[in-house]
């Protein structure tokens, strides 16, 4: 089964984008100003339609949990579990390894392009267990409803991860990788782990975290650097489908973070974050980034003596700030030292 995943990932020859980003970009133009204004107006709309967190909690959440699954991904295949069976998932985790949880975005699934791309590269490495969240039955056609499910899914995932850590897995050896809405799910889940266990997840890698309905929101209900010991964010469509503001310890802005070379649609820009991350997993030296105040300063060569940090699952904590780099238009995207100015 996993060989089929590998065969499906020859996306280097052309720019690809996920169903997730396609639907996010399809939010009606008339509604975009409301969403871009931040969470307050989104909450007003959601309250009108009965889609706020409090309103959704009064509905059949148990039935929702029954449709929320976790995949255990190996070179031999994929084993699916319901999120309520944390004890079974925990028994498969090797506590001597790092556990990586992949979290897809809007209108995606654990069978989607993002999860397949990243999982295929992770499977080439040793000493890693891979889990993939499958929230396809919740993060679906209705974007406003999906933004509320981010919190509900995140809290449930946090409970599962808490059970895993109590079962012996070191929280510092857990990495959450989330794209778009999945990045905020990672943040909520990690906060839940802290609340339940008093320990912090080791590393979050947020791939162009969703912007609509999450701008100007309280850090309690979205991704924030306080969610884990080390939070990296890769911004590739900042201010449009993704958040513009820095919310991690290290915020990476490839090519300025708003648009990507070789892309003509925001859908492509938005997905470039997971393409870069997937490539970096087994080419860790190809994506050095330079700490700088902004893209213009970086592009003009004013930051060439500043600190360098690398994109990837082995990225070190470094100092808090914004980091910039250039990439190629098509895969392979990494330019090595030439990309860091």
Secondary structure, DSSP 8 states (H G I E B T S, - for coil): -HHHHHHTT--TTS----HHHHHHTTS-HHHHHHHHT-HHHHHHHHHHTT-SHHHHHTS-HHHHHHT-EEEEEETTEEEEEETT-HHHHHHH--TTSEEEEEE--TT--TTSHHHHHHHHHHTTSSSEEEEEEE-TTTSSS-HHHHHHHHHHHHHHHHHHHHHHHHTT--GGGEEEEEETHHHHHHHHHHHHHHHHHS--BSEEEEES-B-TTTTT--GGGS--GGGBSSEEEEESSBTTTB--S--SSEEEEETTSS--TT--SHHHHHHHHHHHHHHHHT-TTS-EEEE-S-HHHHHTTTTTTS-EEE-STT-----SEEEEE---SSSS---GGGGG-
